[in-house]
Amino acid sequence: MSSFADHRDYIGVNLTRFHKATIVQSPRMLLGMDCLEPGQSQPPHRHAGRDKFYFVIDGSGLFTIGDEQRCLGAGEIAWAAADVVHGVTNVGTTRLVMLIGMAPEPA
Amino acid sequence: MSSFADHRDYIGVNLTRFHKATIVQSPRMLLGMDCLEPGQSQPPHRHAGRDKFYFVIDGSGLFTIGDEQRCLGAGEIAWAAADVVHGVTNVGTTRLVMLIGMAPEPA
């Protein structure tokens, strides 16, 4: 992207796993879209030294952050601080569309 | 916040300037809400060594990023890379509600 983007241009489907698209990336931050079809999961994983947030734009998901689980819908946020295990499953009946951001570790 | 939040809990009004609220902050990333009433502006400014994004949730605004200007509405994104001048004016008739994120400079 240049300075402006529309998240709808980054929505997509990946039936074998889930859809990921990078909107913008710098050495300091990555901003992207994750889209999960109903039943798809992003298995629990962690990013060494990197914070990550999910902002739910559409649909709903069951989020795992550390040892907490919560079902979130549009307008809600999940935050995984650096090194905290996180994942999400689309437990709804429509596509789960999320803006995600990740901030790399300070050197 | 803990691991979960609702952006609606961070919406607010500041009639003397504009509303800002921090949702979560770490050494690596800040996530927050900026809300501008109709006619309010966030004057052009820059963050040394920090990237910033705006994600428009509600309303519309005229964004300045460097020497570009664009009117954005819900679902659109503005990205100011580190040190790039940026600002926004609510040119609409309803509250402009934005999720914002900033990633501090690498050390």
Backbone of each chain as ProteinMPNN parsed JSONL, in Angstrom:
{"seq_chain_A": "MSSFADHRDYIGVNLTRFHKATIVQSPRMLLGMDCLEPGQSQPPHRHAGRDKFYFVIDGSGLFTIGDEQRCLGAGEIAWAAADVVHGVTNVGTTRLVMLIGMAPEPA", "coords_chain_A": {"N_chain_A": [[0.835, -1.197, 0.0], [0.299, 2.34, -0.433], [-0.093, 5.194, 1.235], [-2.672, 4.828, 1.929], [-5.415, 2.569, 2.332], [-7.933, 0.026, 1.747], [-9.527, -2.19, 3.792], [-11.119, -4.147, 2.705], [-10.085, -4.812, 0.276], [-8.252, -6.71, 0.868], [-9.401, -8.963, 1.784], [-9.949, -12.474, 1.674], [-10.086, -15.974, 0.655], [-8.944, -19.053, 1.86], [-9.039, -22.279, 1.463], [-7.6, -24.418, 2.351], [-6.225, -23.762, 4.618], [-6.087, -20.975, 6.21], [-6.944, -17.599, 5.337], [-4.455, -15.169, 4.824], [-3.234, -11.883, 4.599], [-0.9, -9.38, 3.884], [-1.11, -6.027, 4.656], [0.451, -3.767, 5.108], [3.9, -3.37, 5.837], [6.644, -2.776, 7.909], [9.926, -2.283, 9.337], [9.068, -1.969, 11.893], [6.36, -2.558, 12.321], [3.723, -4.775, 11.416], [0.804, -4.864, 9.485], [-2.179, -6.461, 8.823], [-4.59, -8.712, 7.246], [-6.545, -11.332, 8.523], [-8.506, -14.003, 7.554], [-11.002, -16.277, 8.321], [-12.817, -19.045, 7.336], [-16.044, -20.49, 8.268], [-15.53, -22.801, 10.846], [-12.793, -23.01, 10.388], [-9.446, -22.798, 11.775], [-6.907, -20.949, 13.454], [-4.203, -22.288, 14.611], [-3.01, -22.506, 18.021], [-0.219, -20.486, 18.702], [2.952, -18.791, 19.109], [4.7, -15.621, 19.172], [7.946, -14.819, 19.297], [9.038, -12.222, 21.232], [7.291, -10.414, 20.034], [4.427, -8.397, 19.991], [0.942, -8.952, 19.396], [-2.15, -7.994, 17.926], [-5.651, -8.657, 17.446], [-8.348, -7.358, 15.652], [-11.7, -7.625, 15.455], [-13.587, -7.468, 12.596], [-15.723, -8.521, 11.175], [-18.027, -11.217, 11.645], [-17.529, -13.945, 14.006], [-15.42, -15.266, 16.588], [-13.74, -17.788, 18.511], [-11.424, -17.043, 20.746], [-8.182, -17.803, 21.916], [-6.03, -16.798, 24.373], [-3.124, -17.058, 25.953], [-3.989, -18.709, 28.861], [-6.631, -18.099, 28.696], [-9.951, -18.05, 27.316], [-12.186, -16.643, 24.947], [-15.184, -15.661, 23.36], [-15.461, -13.548, 20.664], [-16.893, -10.778, 18.898], [-17.757, -8.508, 16.185], [-15.96, -5.493, 16.429], [-14.592, -6.052, 18.684], [-11.548, -6.8, 20.499], [-8.596, -8.735, 20.638], [-5.639, -9.334, 22.446], [-2.371, -10.33, 22.332], [0.331, -10.374, 24.178], [3.899, -10.2, 23.744], [5.304, -13.393, 23.224], [3.186, -14.769, 24.328], [0.953, -17.445, 24.072], [-1.39, -17.81, 21.433], [-4.456, -18.056, 19.563], [-7.186, -18.748, 17.264], [-10.536, -19.736, 16.528], [-13.012, -19.989, 14.065], [-16.105, -19.926, 15.097], [-18.522, -19.296, 14.191], [-21.121, -18.798, 11.666], [-20.496, -17.421, 9.479], [-17.975, -15.763, 7.47], [-15.037, -15.011, 9.266], [-13.542, -12.021, 9.756], [-10.642, -10.24, 10.255], [-8.697, -7.493, 11.297], [-5.274, -7.49, 11.757], [-2.407, -6.854, 13.773], [1.077, -6.632, 14.257], [3.878, -6.113, 16.276], [7.245, -5.956, 15.925], [10.039, -6.997, 17.951], [11.923, -4.719, 20.024], [15.282, -3.963, 19.143]], "CA_chain_A": [[0.0, 0.0, 0.0], [0.975, 3.615, -0.247], [-0.477, 5.705, 2.549], [-4.097, 4.58, 2.161], [-5.861, 1.241, 1.902], [-9.266, -0.407, 2.158], [-9.314, -3.574, 4.266], [-11.907, -5.062, 1.86], [-9.233, -5.272, -0.833], [-7.34, -7.737, 1.376], [-10.192, -10.122, 2.207], [-9.793, -13.599, 0.77], [-10.447, -17.305, 1.131], [-7.972, -20.123, 1.67], [-9.795, -23.417, 1.993], [-6.73, -25.447, 2.929], [-5.696, -23.35, 5.918], [-6.918, -19.78, 6.376], [-6.407, -16.544, 4.491], [-3.648, -14.11, 5.436], [-2.713, -10.92, 3.628], [-0.196, -8.252, 4.491], [-1.525, -4.721, 4.138], [1.653, -2.931, 5.122], [4.924, -3.92, 6.728], [7.873, -1.996, 8.067], [10.712, -2.961, 10.39], [8.477, -1.723, 13.204], [4.98, -3.038, 12.475], [3.02, -5.406, 10.303], [-0.644, -4.733, 9.556], [-2.692, -7.394, 7.829], [-5.922, -9.284, 7.391], [-6.719, -12.77, 8.639], [-9.902, -14.38, 7.287], [-11.264, -17.694, 8.573], [-14.156, -19.539, 7.005], [-16.628, -21.215, 9.406], [-14.849, -24.047, 11.198], [-11.331, -22.918, 10.275], [-8.717, -22.409, 12.99], [-5.499, -20.565, 13.486], [-3.797, -23.046, 15.8], [-2.251, -21.741, 19.02], [1.19, -20.284, 18.376], [3.46, -17.605, 19.81], [5.705, -14.851, 18.444], [8.988, -14.425, 20.252], [9.376, -10.804, 21.289], [6.384, -9.585, 19.243], [3.028, -8.279, 20.381], [-0.02, -9.09, 18.292], [-3.565, -7.779, 18.238], [-6.706, -8.95, 16.477], [-9.552, -6.525, 15.747], [-12.734, -8.329, 14.68], [-14.38, -6.585, 11.738], [-16.944, -9.246, 10.786], [-18.091, -12.597, 12.098], [-17.187, -14.144, 15.415], [-14.406, -16.291, 16.788], [-13.355, -18.181, 19.861], [-10.012, -16.698, 20.864], [-7.378, -18.277, 23.035], [-4.87, -15.958, 24.669], [-2.588, -17.692, 27.162], [-4.93, -19.734, 29.335], [-7.992, -17.556, 28.656], [-10.707, -18.191, 26.08], [-13.322, -15.714, 24.884], [-15.816, -15.51, 22.052], [-15.505, -12.121, 20.321], [-17.565, -10.401, 17.656], [-17.328, -7.265, 15.538], [-15.638, -4.371, 17.297], [-13.833, -6.503, 19.856], [-10.096, -6.872, 20.328], [-7.802, -9.673, 21.439], [-4.265, -8.845, 22.548], [-1.397, -11.315, 22.813], [1.637, -9.765, 24.417], [5.023, -10.993, 23.244], [5.566, -14.729, 23.758], [1.972, -15.397, 24.867], [0.292, -18.332, 23.111], [-2.681, -17.285, 20.986], [-5.051, -18.686, 18.4], [-8.602, -18.409, 17.108], [-11.363, -20.624, 15.709], [-14.268, -19.394, 13.632], [-17.202, -20.739, 15.625], [-19.769, -18.754, 13.656], [-21.636, -19.355, 10.413], [-20.064, -16.526, 8.407], [-16.531, -15.524, 7.455], [-14.449, -14.195, 10.328], [-12.616, -11.069, 9.13], [-9.923, -9.55, 11.332], [-7.477, -6.706, 11.119], [-4.295, -7.909, 12.751], [-1.184, -6.058, 13.801], [2.165, -7.241, 15.013], [5.004, -5.185, 16.421], [8.501, -6.687, 16.191], [10.74, -6.674, 19.186], [13.015, -3.755, 19.967], [16.551, -4.684, 18.931]], "C_chain_A": [[0.87, 1.247, 0.0], [0.581, 4.12, 1.141], [-1.908, 5.327, 2.916], [-4.476, 3.191, 1.657], [-7.289, 1.013, 2.379], [-9.138, -1.866, 2.566], [-10.039, -4.58, 3.362], [-11.103, -5.584, 0.669], [-8.318, -6.421, -0.412], [-8.073, -8.969, 1.911], [-9.996, -11.244, 1.194], [-10.168, -14.904, 1.433], [-9.275, -18.243, 0.876], [-8.581, -21.367, 2.31], [-8.899, -24.477, 2.627], [-6.234, -25.057, 4.318], [-6.56, -22.179, 6.382], [-6.224, -18.684, 5.598], [-5.633, -15.512, 5.316], [-3.19, -13.173, 4.333], [-2.034, -9.796, 4.391], [-0.68, -6.964, 3.85], [-0.319, -3.799, 4.06], [2.636, -3.514, 6.125], [6.125, -3.001, 6.741], [8.729, -2.749, 9.073], [10.046, -2.871, 11.756], [7.111, -2.367, 13.417], [4.512, -3.736, 11.222], [1.527, -5.242, 10.548], [-1.211, -5.631, 8.468], [-4.111, -7.815, 8.105], [-5.79, -10.782, 7.577], [-8.204, -13.055, 8.423], [-10.056, -15.882, 7.473], [-12.687, -18.023, 8.162], [-14.714, -20.276, 8.226], [-15.916, -22.54, 9.632], [-13.334, -23.984, 11.094], [-10.702, -22.398, 11.573], [-7.341, -21.87, 12.654], [-4.977, -21.225, 14.763], [-2.966, -22.179, 16.751], [-0.769, -21.684, 18.643], [1.672, -19.063, 19.163], [4.524, -16.926, 18.955], [6.725, -14.334, 19.452], [9.247, -12.918, 20.145], [8.451, -9.89, 20.517], [4.974, -9.594, 19.821], [2.147, -8.464, 19.157], [-1.405, -8.713, 18.782], [-4.417, -8.285, 17.093], [-7.833, -7.942, 16.72], [-10.592, -7.175, 14.845], [-13.581, -7.311, 13.915], [-15.724, -7.226, 11.413], [-16.88, -10.668, 11.302], [-17.763, -12.712, 13.576], [-16.218, -15.31, 15.542], [-14.202, -16.591, 18.251], [-11.839, -18.014, 19.964], [-9.403, -17.342, 22.096], [-6.194, -17.334, 23.181], [-4.316, -16.486, 25.99], [-3.549, -18.773, 27.608], [-6.366, -19.217, 29.406], [-8.646, -17.846, 27.313], [-11.897, -17.243, 26.113], [-13.872, -15.692, 23.47], [-15.996, -14.015, 21.783], [-16.223, -11.915, 18.993], [-17.072, -9.05, 17.174], [-17.099, -6.155, 16.552], [-14.837, -4.762, 18.521], [-12.388, -6.833, 19.48], [-9.524, -7.987, 21.202], [-6.342, -9.224, 21.344], [-3.373, -9.948, 23.096], [-0.064, -10.605, 22.956], [2.724, -10.729, 23.94], [5.131, -12.319, 23.985], [4.342, -15.425, 24.346], [1.305, -16.227, 23.76], [-1.074, -17.754, 22.731], [-3.144, -18.031, 19.737], [-6.523, -18.343, 18.351], [-9.278, -19.434, 16.211], [-12.64, -19.896, 15.335], [-15.409, -20.309, 14.054], [-18.549, -20.249, 15.106], [-20.156, -19.408, 12.348], [-21.269, -18.475, 9.222], [-18.558, -16.34, 8.503], [-16.113, -14.623, 8.629], [-13.36, -13.331, 9.692], [-11.971, -10.24, 10.229], [-8.789, -8.698, 10.791], [-6.499, -7.201, 12.173], [-3.066, -6.995, 12.65], [-0.162, -6.757, 14.664], [3.291, -6.226, 15.094], [6.251, -5.971, 16.806], [9.168, -6.167, 17.461], [11.702, -5.504, 18.968], [14.322, -4.536, 19.827], [17.232, -4.967, 20.271]], "O_chain_A": [[2.037, 1.203, 0.389], [0.924, 3.48, 2.135], [-2.319, 5.48, 4.066], [-3.92, 2.703, 0.672], [-7.787, 1.694, 3.275], [-8.689, -2.693, 1.773], [-9.622, -5.734, 3.263], [-11.393, -6.65, 0.125], [-7.677, -7.04, -1.262], [-7.451, -9.898, 2.425], [-9.89, -10.991, -0.006], [-10.522, -14.945, 2.612], [-8.683, -18.226, -0.203], [-8.631, -21.492, 3.533], [-9.383, -25.34, 3.359], [-5.862, -25.923, 5.109], [-7.658, -22.388, 6.897], [-5.054, -18.814, 5.238], [-6.096, -15.049, 6.358], [-2.801, -13.62, 3.254], [-2.535, -9.325, 5.412], [-0.659, -6.831, 2.626], [-0.104, -3.129, 3.049], [2.237, -4.084, 7.141], [6.562, -2.511, 5.699], [8.289, -3.766, 9.61], [10.407, -3.606, 12.675], [6.739, -2.686, 14.546], [4.856, -3.345, 10.107], [1.039, -5.447, 11.66], [-0.773, -5.57, 7.319], [-4.752, -7.356, 9.051], [-5.016, -11.434, 6.875], [-9.058, -12.419, 9.041], [-9.334, -16.669, 6.861], [-13.639, -17.366, 8.584], [-13.957, -20.65, 9.122], [-15.725, -23.313, 8.692], [-12.649, -24.833, 11.664], [-11.325, -21.672, 12.348], [-6.704, -22.292, 11.689], [-5.276, -20.771, 15.867], [-2.303, -21.234, 16.323], [-0.156, -22.698, 18.311], [0.875, -18.385, 19.81], [5.167, -17.563, 18.121], [6.412, -13.531, 20.331], [9.628, -12.416, 19.088], [8.761, -8.711, 20.344], [4.405, -10.648, 20.102], [2.551, -8.171, 18.031], [-1.798, -9.057, 19.897], [-3.985, -8.341, 15.941], [-8.222, -7.704, 17.864], [-10.406, -7.269, 13.632], [-14.201, -6.423, 14.5], [-16.748, -6.543, 11.38], [-15.802, -11.258, 11.387], [-17.723, -11.719, 14.302], [-16.2, -16.219, 14.712], [-14.458, -15.755, 19.118], [-11.075, -18.754, 19.344], [-10.016, -17.414, 23.16], [-5.449, -17.103, 22.23], [-4.968, -16.373, 27.028], [-3.892, -19.661, 26.827], [-7.214, -19.804, 30.078], [-7.969, -17.883, 26.286], [-12.535, -17.056, 27.149], [-13.115, -15.703, 22.498], [-16.61, -13.305, 22.579], [-16.17, -12.756, 18.095], [-16.091, -8.514, 17.688], [-17.935, -5.909, 17.422], [-14.445, -3.904, 19.312], [-12.061, -7.101, 18.324], [-9.921, -8.157, 22.355], [-5.881, -8.79, 20.288], [-3.598, -10.443, 24.201], [0.586, -10.277, 21.964], [2.48, -11.922, 23.76], [5.06, -12.365, 25.213], [4.448, -16.558, 24.816], [1.122, -15.745, 22.642], [-1.817, -17.272, 23.586], [-2.341, -18.56, 18.968], [-7.057, -17.727, 19.273], [-8.68, -19.938, 15.261], [-13.276, -19.263, 16.178], [-15.646, -21.346, 13.434], [-19.597, -20.734, 15.534], [-19.6, -20.437, 11.962], [-21.679, -18.745, 8.093], [-17.94, -16.716, 9.5], [-16.759, -13.618, 8.927], [-12.379, -13.848, 9.158], [-12.661, -9.613, 11.033], [-8.02, -9.134, 9.934], [-6.852, -7.319, 13.346], [-2.748, -6.453, 11.591], [-0.492, -7.389, 15.667], [3.619, -5.563, 14.11], [6.31, -6.576, 17.877], [8.893, -5.071, 17.951], [12.229, -5.319, 17.871], [14.442, -5.648, 20.342], [18.308, -5.564, 20.303]]}, "seq_chain_B": "MSSFADHRDYIGVNLTRFHKATIVQSPRMLLGMDCLEPGQSQPPHRHAGRDKFYFVIDGSGLFTIGDEQRCLGAGEIAWAAADVVHGVTNVGTTRLVMLIGMAPEPA", "coords_chain_B": {"N_chain_B": [[-6.334, -3.01, 29.694], [-6.986, -6.545, 29.853], [-6.548, -9.409, 28.191], [-8.536, -9.054, 26.389], [-10.817, -6.808, 24.795], [-13.325, -4.281, 24.173], [-13.828, -2.06, 21.61], [-15.76, -0.134, 21.844], [-15.927, 0.564, 24.483], [-14.049, 2.466, 24.788], [-14.663, 4.718, 23.449], [-15.221, 8.231, 23.308], [-15.831, 11.72, 24.147], [-14.281, 14.782, 23.574], [-14.563, 18.016, 23.887], [-12.889, 20.17, 23.748], [-10.614, 19.525, 22.363], [-9.748, 16.751, 21.001], [-10.893, 13.369, 21.386], [-8.914, 10.958, 22.981], [-7.916, 7.681, 23.751], [-6.152, 5.181, 25.449], [-5.967, 1.814, 24.671], [-4.362, -0.43, 24.987], [-0.957, -0.81, 25.918], [2.424, -1.394, 25.33], [6.013, -1.877, 25.553], [6.426, -2.193, 22.884], [4.207, -1.626, 21.253], [1.411, 0.574, 20.858], [-2.049, 0.665, 21.251], [-5.019, 2.248, 20.477], [-7.908, 4.497, 20.788], [-9.07, 7.099, 18.754], [-11.258, 9.766, 18.721], [-13.133, 12.025, 16.897], [-15.212, 14.79, 16.94], [-17.67, 16.201, 14.646], [-16.026, 18.52, 12.569], [-13.816, 18.74, 14.22], [-10.208, 18.551, 14.512], [-7.171, 16.716, 14.186], [-4.246, 18.057, 14.366], [-1.633, 18.273, 11.866], [1.18, 16.288, 12.544], [4.188, 14.603, 13.627], [5.798, 11.452, 14.395], [8.736, 10.667, 15.75], [10.605, 8.062, 14.543], [8.515, 6.254, 14.826], [5.96, 4.23, 13.538], [2.566, 4.757, 12.472], [-0.839, 3.792, 12.382], [-4.176, 4.433, 11.215], [-7.393, 3.111, 11.585], [-10.471, 3.374, 10.24], [-13.451, 3.213, 11.924], [-16.006, 4.258, 12.22], [-17.863, 6.947, 10.749], [-16.348, 9.665, 8.869], [-13.299, 11.001, 7.508], [-10.941, 13.544, 6.57], [-7.863, 12.787, 5.633], [-4.442, 13.567, 6.064], [-1.407, 12.559, 4.87], [1.897, 12.847, 4.786], [2.444, 14.522, 1.819], [0.027, 13.893, 0.739], [-3.567, 13.804, 0.442], [-6.622, 12.377, 1.529], [-10.014, 11.383, 1.598], [-11.465, 9.277, 3.885], [-13.546, 6.507, 4.805], [-15.538, 4.224, 6.821], [-13.815, 1.219, 7.43], [-11.563, 1.79, 6.047], [-8.023, 2.566, 5.812], [-5.343, 4.5, 7.044], [-1.885, 5.118, 6.76], [0.953, 6.134, 8.361], [4.204, 6.188, 7.95], [7.187, 6.031, 9.956], [8.167, 9.216, 11.068], [6.784, 10.588, 9.12], [4.67, 13.255, 8.305], [1.384, 13.592, 9.611], [-2.203, 13.823, 9.864], [-5.673, 14.503, 10.667], [-8.998, 15.49, 9.793], [-12.317, 15.727, 10.863], [-14.618, 15.65, 8.537], [-17.185, 15.015, 8.255], [-20.631, 14.496, 9.319], [-21.065, 13.114, 11.532], [-19.744, 11.47, 14.475], [-16.297, 10.744, 14.201], [-14.727, 7.76, 14.459], [-11.915, 6.003, 15.338], [-9.697, 3.267, 15.316], [-6.445, 3.259, 16.447], [-2.961, 2.641, 15.955], [0.364, 2.424, 17.12], [3.779, 1.932, 16.613], [6.629, 1.801, 18.445], [9.989, 3.013, 17.985], [12.713, 0.908, 16.859], [15.284, 0.102, 19.17]], "CA_chain_B": [[-7.088, -4.207, 29.341], [-6.292, -7.823, 29.996], [-6.286, -9.93, 26.848], [-9.692, -8.814, 25.549], [-11.407, -5.477, 24.97], [-14.326, -3.854, 23.198], [-13.436, -0.683, 21.288], [-16.837, 0.795, 22.237], [-15.679, 1.011, 25.86], [-13.004, 3.501, 24.749], [-15.179, 5.872, 22.709], [-15.505, 9.353, 24.188], [-15.942, 13.055, 23.555], [-13.493, 15.853, 24.186], [-15.006, 19.161, 23.077], [-11.858, 21.196, 23.633], [-9.558, 19.124, 21.448], [-10.409, 15.549, 20.481], [-10.803, 12.314, 22.381], [-7.908, 9.9, 22.815], [-7.889, 6.716, 24.854], [-5.25, 4.051, 25.235], [-6.577, 0.509, 24.947], [-3.293, -1.261, 25.534], [0.349, -0.256, 25.599], [3.598, -2.179, 25.741], [7.187, -1.197, 24.98], [6.49, -2.448, 21.437], [3.05, -1.154, 20.506], [0.282, 1.2, 21.525], [-3.305, 0.523, 20.53], [-5.928, 3.182, 21.122], [-9.032, 5.062, 20.056], [-9.173, 8.54, 18.562], [-12.625, 10.133, 18.315], [-13.254, 13.445, 16.551], [-16.558, 15.272, 16.628], [-17.667, 16.919, 13.369], [-15.271, 19.765, 12.566], [-12.57, 18.656, 14.994], [-9.011, 18.162, 13.775], [-5.898, 16.326, 14.8], [-3.342, 18.819, 13.496], [-0.495, 17.525, 11.344], [2.289, 16.082, 13.482], [4.966, 13.422, 13.249], [6.357, 10.69, 15.508], [10.106, 10.268, 15.4], [10.932, 6.646, 14.645], [7.353, 5.414, 15.112], [4.888, 4.098, 12.556], [1.209, 4.883, 13.018], [-1.961, 3.57, 11.467], [-5.559, 4.72, 11.596], [-8.419, 2.278, 10.959], [-11.745, 4.074, 10.459], [-14.541, 2.322, 12.329], [-17.27, 4.973, 12.012], [-17.715, 8.321, 10.316], [-15.402, 9.874, 7.768], [-12.317, 12.041, 7.806], [-9.979, 13.929, 5.541], [-6.554, 12.449, 6.177], [-3.213, 14.042, 5.441], [-0.222, 11.726, 5.137], [2.915, 13.487, 3.963], [1.818, 15.534, 0.966], [-1.202, 13.34, 0.155], [-4.803, 13.936, 1.208], [-7.646, 11.439, 1.081], [-11.175, 11.228, 2.478], [-11.66, 7.855, 4.169], [-14.704, 6.13, 5.614], [-15.445, 2.985, 7.598], [-13.115, 0.1, 6.806], [-10.356, 2.251, 5.347], [-6.815, 2.641, 6.622], [-4.274, 5.445, 6.688], [-0.618, 4.636, 7.314], [2.028, 7.124, 8.391], [5.472, 5.584, 8.334], [7.949, 6.823, 10.917], [8.634, 10.558, 10.715], [5.949, 11.206, 8.086], [3.641, 14.136, 8.868], [0.03, 13.065, 9.421], [-3.265, 14.467, 10.622], [-7.011, 14.168, 10.162], [-10.108, 16.371, 10.148], [-13.641, 15.128, 10.669], [-15.356, 16.455, 7.565], [-18.531, 14.46, 8.166], [-21.665, 15.054, 10.197], [-21.169, 12.23, 12.692], [-18.454, 11.243, 15.136], [-15.279, 9.926, 13.534], [-14.195, 6.811, 15.444], [-10.778, 5.315, 14.714], [-8.694, 2.484, 16.025], [-5.107, 3.684, 16.019], [-1.858, 1.866, 16.507], [1.668, 3.049, 16.944], [4.861, 1.022, 17.004], [7.83, 2.561, 18.816], [11.193, 2.786, 17.196], [13.674, -0.057, 17.373], [16.272, 0.788, 20.009]], "C_chain_B": [[-6.297, -5.442, 29.763], [-5.999, -8.311, 28.582], [-7.394, -9.57, 25.869], [-10.272, -7.432, 25.828], [-12.46, -5.261, 23.907], [-14.034, -2.396, 22.895], [-14.488, 0.318, 21.753], [-16.664, 1.307, 23.665], [-14.677, 2.167, 25.908], [-13.418, 4.717, 23.94], [-15.469, 6.994, 23.703], [-15.524, 10.647, 23.422], [-15.018, 13.989, 24.313], [-13.744, 17.096, 23.34], [-13.924, 20.223, 22.923], [-10.774, 20.825, 22.636], [-10.1, 17.938, 20.648], [-10.141, 14.455, 21.497], [-9.738, 11.294, 22.002], [-8.009, 8.957, 24.004], [-6.93, 5.596, 24.485], [-5.974, 2.767, 25.6], [-5.539, -0.404, 25.575], [-1.96, -0.671, 25.092], [1.435, -1.178, 26.136], [4.816, -1.409, 25.247], [7.215, -1.275, 23.457], [5.37, -1.817, 20.634], [2.044, -0.461, 21.4], [-0.933, 1.03, 20.64], [-4.309, 1.423, 21.236], [-7.073, 3.605, 20.233], [-8.831, 6.56, 19.943], [-10.593, 8.818, 18.071], [-12.68, 11.633, 18.081], [-14.714, 13.762, 16.263], [-16.502, 16.018, 15.285], [-16.944, 18.262, 13.482], [-13.972, 19.706, 13.347], [-11.419, 18.134, 14.121], [-7.937, 17.628, 14.704], [-4.856, 16.983, 13.893], [-2.171, 17.964, 13.037], [0.647, 17.481, 12.361], [3.069, 14.871, 12.998], [5.519, 12.754, 14.503], [7.731, 10.182, 15.088], [10.288, 8.766, 15.612], [9.76, 5.725, 14.918], [6.374, 5.412, 13.95], [3.543, 4.278, 13.24], [0.202, 4.508, 11.959], [-3.246, 4.062, 12.086], [-6.449, 3.704, 10.873], [-9.762, 2.927, 11.283], [-12.845, 3.061, 10.762], [-15.89, 2.954, 12.0], [-16.983, 6.401, 11.582], [-16.746, 8.432, 9.152], [-14.492, 11.043, 8.099], [-11.457, 12.334, 6.596], [-8.592, 13.761, 6.153], [-5.447, 13.092, 5.36], [-2.097, 13.101, 5.856], [0.863, 12.267, 4.216], [2.246, 14.574, 3.119], [0.579, 15.01, 0.241], [-2.395, 13.616, 1.061], [-5.839, 12.98, 0.648], [-8.785, 11.427, 2.102], [-11.452, 9.739, 2.65], [-12.906, 7.65, 5.027], [-14.477, 4.783, 6.281], [-14.773, 1.879, 6.8], [-11.845, 0.499, 6.084], [-9.243, 2.579, 6.352], [-5.905, 3.752, 6.111], [-3.02, 5.011, 7.443], [0.411, 5.745, 7.216], [3.289, 6.413, 8.867], [6.216, 6.557, 9.253], [8.38, 8.153, 10.309], [7.808, 11.247, 9.632], [4.844, 12.021, 8.763], [2.258, 13.548, 8.589], [-0.955, 13.806, 10.312], [-4.589, 14.112, 9.997], [-8.027, 15.199, 10.658], [-11.418, 15.635, 9.898], [-14.468, 16.052, 9.784], [-16.793, 15.961, 7.422], [-19.48, 15.116, 9.152], [-21.873, 14.18, 11.43], [-19.779, 12.047, 13.292], [-17.548, 10.347, 14.287], [-14.6, 9.067, 14.599], [-13.111, 5.981, 14.767], [-10.018, 4.475, 15.728], [-7.344, 2.967, 15.529], [-4.058, 2.769, 16.671], [-0.553, 2.556, 16.204], [2.72, 2.041, 17.399], [6.136, 1.82, 17.229], [9.04, 2.137, 17.978], [11.992, 1.609, 17.74], [14.747, 0.723, 18.151], [17.518, 1.137, 19.189]], "O_chain_B": [[-5.09, -5.376, 29.996], [-5.255, -7.655, 27.852], [-7.236, -9.748, 24.661], [-10.224, -6.946, 26.957], [-12.496, -5.947, 22.886], [-13.994, -1.572, 23.809], [-14.17, 1.476, 22.026], [-17.193, 2.361, 24.017], [-14.483, 2.776, 26.961], [-12.629, 5.643, 23.758], [-15.915, 6.732, 24.82], [-15.272, 10.686, 22.218], [-14.981, 13.984, 25.543], [-13.221, 17.227, 22.234], [-14.031, 21.089, 22.055], [-10.086, 21.701, 22.114], [-10.852, 18.139, 19.694], [-9.273, 14.591, 22.359], [-9.67, 10.831, 20.863], [-8.171, 9.402, 25.141], [-6.908, 5.127, 23.347], [-6.527, 2.639, 26.692], [-5.806, -1.07, 26.575], [-1.859, -0.097, 24.007], [1.355, -1.671, 27.262], [4.663, -0.383, 24.584], [7.938, -0.519, 22.807], [5.553, -1.503, 19.458], [1.843, -0.849, 22.551], [-0.862, 1.226, 19.427], [-4.437, 1.37, 22.459], [-7.207, 3.154, 19.096], [-8.466, 7.219, 20.916], [-11.069, 8.187, 17.127], [-12.319, 12.42, 18.956], [-15.365, 13.099, 15.455], [-15.427, 16.418, 14.838], [-17.223, 19.047, 14.388], [-13.102, 20.554, 13.149], [-11.618, 17.4, 13.153], [-7.821, 18.044, 15.856], [-4.613, 16.516, 12.781], [-1.763, 17.036, 13.736], [1.021, 18.494, 12.951], [2.651, 14.193, 12.06], [5.689, 13.397, 15.539], [7.853, 9.363, 14.177], [10.141, 8.266, 16.728], [9.957, 4.546, 15.21], [6.003, 6.468, 13.439], [3.392, 3.993, 14.428], [0.354, 4.853, 10.787], [-3.396, 4.107, 13.307], [-6.271, 3.465, 9.679], [-10.149, 3.022, 12.447], [-13.128, 2.171, 9.96], [-16.809, 2.268, 11.554], [-15.987, 6.997, 11.994], [-16.373, 7.436, 8.533], [-14.851, 11.945, 8.855], [-11.27, 11.49, 5.719], [-8.203, 14.492, 7.064], [-5.509, 13.152, 4.132], [-1.868, 12.875, 7.045], [0.754, 12.154, 2.995], [1.561, 15.444, 3.655], [0.131, 15.599, -0.743], [-2.264, 13.658, 2.285], [-5.926, 12.791, -0.566], [-8.552, 11.458, 3.311], [-11.651, 9.024, 1.668], [-13.269, 8.491, 5.85], [-13.36, 4.268, 6.302], [-15.115, 1.632, 5.644], [-11.127, -0.355, 5.566], [-9.478, 2.827, 7.534], [-5.723, 3.92, 4.905], [-3.083, 4.594, 8.6], [0.709, 6.237, 6.128], [3.419, 6.079, 10.044], [5.904, 7.746, 9.31], [8.888, 8.209, 9.189], [8.108, 12.383, 9.263], [4.172, 11.539, 9.675], [1.984, 13.07, 7.488], [-0.597, 14.338, 11.363], [-4.64, 13.498, 8.932], [-7.933, 15.706, 11.776], [-11.603, 15.004, 8.857], [-14.951, 17.094, 10.225], [-17.532, 16.438, 6.561], [-19.174, 16.153, 9.742], [-22.734, 14.456, 12.264], [-18.772, 12.423, 12.692], [-17.982, 9.335, 13.737], [-13.976, 9.587, 15.524], [-13.357, 5.336, 13.748], [-9.735, 4.914, 16.842], [-7.124, 3.072, 14.322], [-4.248, 2.221, 17.757], [-0.39, 3.192, 15.162], [2.571, 1.386, 18.431], [6.659, 2.442, 16.303], [9.081, 1.067, 17.371], [11.959, 1.335, 18.939], [15.065, 1.864, 17.816], [18.463, 1.72, 19.721]]}, "name": "protein", "num_of_chains": 2, "seq": "MSSFADHRDYIGVNLTRFHKATIVQSPRMLLGMDCLEPGQSQPPHRHAGRDKFYFVIDGSGLFTIGDEQRCLGAGEIAWAAADVVHGVTNVGTTRLVMLIGMAPEPAMSSFADHRDYIGVNLTRFHKATIVQSPRMLLGMDCLEPGQSQPPHRHAGRDKFYFVIDGSGLFTIGDEQRCLGAGEIAWAAADVVHGVTNVGTTRLVMLIGMAPEPA"}
